[in-house]
Amino acid sequence: MNKNKFSDKFPLIMRKVQLGKTKEKISVIGQGTWGIKQRKDKAHYEQWKKSLRRGIELGMTHIDTAEFYGHGISEKVVGEVIKDYERDELFITTKLFPMHLRYKSMKRAAYKSLKRLGLNNVDLYLIHWPSTLTSIRTQMKVMDDLLNEGMTRYIGVSNFSVEQFEKAQSYLKKGELVNNQLHANIKRQKHIHKSLPYYQKNGITLTAYSPLGHRGFTNLNRDIREKLNPIAKNHNSTIQQVAIAWLINHENIITIPKAFHLEHLESNAQAADIKLSQNEISIFYKLKILELDDTSSEATKNTLNTSSF
Ligand SMILES: NC(=O)c1ccc[n+]([C@@H]2O[C@H](COP(=O)([O-])OP(=O)(O)OC[C@H]3O[C@@H](n4cnc5c(N)ncnc54)[C@H](OP(=O)(O)O)[C@@H]3O)[C@@H](O)[C@H]2O)c1
């Protein structure tokens, strides 16, 4: 079968950056897939596939999924899309649901993700969030072994505090954590201020999830809007593009907005080129109302102990 070598066909607009300390280059803006749900009609899945394809063609080649999303449906839909592209032009991340209790069930879950994605390996495999049901030591044994077996090219975590990240790294025999996927955006700056300096110092990539506050930043408070509007005007862009650009104008940050609608997707891709001034970046550090907690993250919607993040 003739696969789409999209980089020959489309002028790539997407900037790529180094992943952690590796030699890997990853698109600074990728594609989130949390919204691919179970039991939807055909049109829902077709629209998702269209968006994912368009995103790939615009260079948003990092696709983020998880076994948790739509109970595996997200991985399946991603798999159906990526089979038409050259594997080495894509960067696929998926995540281990931390409700698996034992080494064996975690391993089984990892290979089930591969099957749904139709891949021999993923590029990055993450622990979705820390669990109190099983130890970080056991989880890291799984990650070390998956890396050795070639199930994944790189490993990382998500929703881990710096302390948990360091502990996880210390349990790894061979592997190195290259990434922590964290909730970060102009309204939720906790990780920008508390964790990012650590990741910058240690050459680890921070993937900012929910860069548009999960709902597209449609009802922002006045304080934020008043700061965003003139900057958006200055860059001839939308406030959402500025919000995405703000994240990736920080060293070591990449992001994965989710966009079902093509106009959102295309707009997000263009944000990669927005270069904000130091003043435009730091103006958001001075917001009056900052949500510094993490109460809407996927992790806190579950019954696991998530009190530390
Ligand atoms: N590791 C974790 O625990 C974790 C937690 C949450 C999310 N994530 C990952 O991060 C991804 C992104 O986060 P998210 O899904 O929470 O939300 P998000 O990307 O912050 O926001 C998505 C919402 O913004 C809208 N939108 C997208 N681009 C827009 C634009 N240019 N202008 C206006 N509205 C726009 C989308 O609309 P349409 O979809 O209708 O186009 C959707 O309603 C997820 O999909 C998932 O892959 C990971």
The ligand as a Tripos MOL2 file, in Angstrom:
@<TRIPOS>MOLECULE
LIG
   48    52     1     0     0
SMALL
NO_CHARGES

@<TRIPOS>ATOM
      1 N1         -2.6370   13.6250   31.0720 N.am      1 LIG1
      2 C1         -3.8070   14.0370   31.4800 C.2       1 LIG1
      3 O1         -4.2270   13.7820   32.6110 O.2       1 LIG1
      4 C2         -4.6500   14.8610   30.5420 C.ar      1 LIG1
      5 C3         -5.7700   15.5680   31.0440 C.ar      1 LIG1
      6 C4         -6.5290   16.3290   30.1580 C.ar      1 LIG1
      7 C5         -6.1740   16.3720   28.8140 C.ar      1 LIG1
      8 N2         -5.1160   15.6540   28.3420 N.ar      1 LIG1
      9 C6         -4.7390   15.6890   26.9140 C.3       1 LIG1
     10 O2         -4.6750   17.0550   26.4980 O.3       1 LIG1
     11 C7         -5.5600   17.2530   25.4060 C.3       1 LIG1
     12 C8         -6.0750   18.6880   25.3750 C.3       1 LIG1
     13 O3         -6.7580   19.0330   26.5380 O.3       1 LIG1
     14 P1         -8.3570   19.1430   26.6320 P.3       1 LIG1
     15 O4         -8.9770   18.1970   25.6660 O.co2     1 LIG1
     16 O5         -8.6840   19.0020   28.0700 O.co2     1 LIG1
     17 O6         -8.7500   20.6090   26.2600 O.3       1 LIG1
     18 P2         -8.1610   21.8810   25.4830 P.3       1 LIG1
     19 O7         -7.2960   21.4800   24.3660 O.co2     1 LIG1
     20 O8         -7.6820   22.8210   26.5060 O.co2     1 LIG1
     21 O9         -9.5320   22.4900   24.9250 O.3       1 LIG1
     22 C9        -10.3400   21.7860   24.0100 C.3       1 LIG1
     23 C10       -11.5620   22.6490   23.7230 C.3       1 LIG1
     24 O10       -11.1460   23.8630   23.0840 O.3       1 LIG1
     25 C11       -11.8030   23.9980   21.8260 C.3       1 LIG1
     26 N3        -10.8220   24.6020   20.9080 N.ar      1 LIG1
     27 C12        -9.7280   24.0100   20.3890 C.ar      1 LIG1
     28 N4         -9.0480   24.8760   19.6140 N.ar      1 LIG1
     29 C13        -9.7460   26.0500   19.6390 C.ar      1 LIG1
     30 C14        -9.5580   27.3110   19.0330 C.ar      1 LIG1
     31 N5         -8.5060   27.5480   18.2410 N.pl3     1 LIG1
     32 N6        -10.4640   28.2890   19.2870 N.ar      1 LIG1
     33 C15       -11.5210   28.0530   20.0910 C.ar      1 LIG1
     34 N7        -11.7530   26.8770   20.6950 N.ar      1 LIG1
     35 C16       -10.8720   25.8790   20.4720 C.ar      1 LIG1
     36 C17       -12.1900   22.5920   21.4240 C.3       1 LIG1
     37 O11       -13.3000   22.6280   20.5510 O.3       1 LIG1
     38 P3        -13.6110   21.4780   19.4670 P.3       1 LIG1
     39 O12       -13.0200   20.2060   20.0110 O.co2     1 LIG1
     40 O13       -15.0800   21.4850   19.3820 O.co2     1 LIG1
     41 O14       -12.9620   21.8830   18.1650 O.co2     1 LIG1
     42 C18       -12.5420   21.9870   22.7820 C.3       1 LIG1
     43 O15       -13.8250   22.3760   23.1730 O.3       1 LIG1
     44 C19        -6.6250   16.1670   25.6140 C.3       1 LIG1
     45 O16        -7.4370   15.9760   24.4890 O.3       1 LIG1
     46 C20        -5.7650   14.9990   26.0140 C.3       1 LIG1
     47 O17        -5.1430   14.4100   24.8770 O.3       1 LIG1
     48 C21        -4.3480   14.9190   29.1910 C.ar      1 LIG1
@<TRIPOS>BOND
     1     1     2 1
     2     2     3 2
     3     2     4 1
     4     4     5 ar
     5     4    48 ar
     6     5     6 ar
     7     6     7 ar
     8     7     8 ar
     9     8     9 1
    10     8    48 ar
    11     9    10 1
    12     9    46 1
    13    10    11 1
    14    11    12 1
    15    11    44 1
    16    12    13 1
    17    13    14 1
    18    14    15 2
    19    14    16 1
    20    14    17 1
    21    17    18 1
    22    18    19 2
    23    18    20 1
    24    18    21 1
    25    21    22 1
    26    22    23 1
    27    23    24 1
    28    23    42 1
    29    24    25 1
    30    25    26 1
    31    25    36 1
    32    26    27 ar
    33    26    35 ar
    34    27    28 ar
    35    28    29 ar
    36    29    30 ar
    37    29    35 ar
    38    30    31 1
    39    30    32 ar
    40    32    33 ar
    41    33    34 ar
    42    34    35 ar
    43    36    37 1
    44    36    42 1
    45    37    38 1
    46    38    39 2
    47    38    40 1
    48    38    41 1
    49    42    43 1
    50    44    45 1
    51    44    46 1
    52    46    47 1
@<TRIPOS>SUBSTRUCTURE
     1 LIG1         1 GROUP 0 **** ****
